[in-house]
Amino acid sequence: AVGGDDYLPIYGGEAVHREGKVVGRIRSCAYGFTAKRNLAYSYLPIALKPGAEVAVEIFGKLVSAGVTADAMISKQAAGR
């Protein structure tokens, strides 16, 4: 999840940073209206487990992001 609950213009290809180094790039991103977050997919080093803090470079600014599990909400919370 990238940033807070406001929409961010993320198009894909943005650099993912950890400890001053680029560790990946955004592959896909969209605003999740149910999760109320910007959800992005990126291939990251296996050492970055859910809960790890990273940053995404959006138009030259670093925005905080967190590594999460695949499912941001449960099926029950989504009404399924």
Stockholm file with secondary structure:
# STOCKHOLM 1.0

chainA/1-80         AVGGDDYLPIYGGEAVHREGKVVGRIRSCAYGFTAKRNLAYSYLPIALKPGAEVAVEIFGKLVSAGVTADAMISKQAAGR
#=GR chainA/1-80 SS CBSSSSCCCCCSCCEEEETTEEEEEEEEEEEETTTTEEEEEECCCTTCCTTCEEEEEETTEEEEEECCCSCSSCTTTTTC
#=GC SS_cons        CBSSSSCCCCCSCCEEEETTEEEEEEEEEEEETTTTEEEEEECCCTTCCTTCEEEEEETTEEEEEECCCSCSSCTTTTTC
//
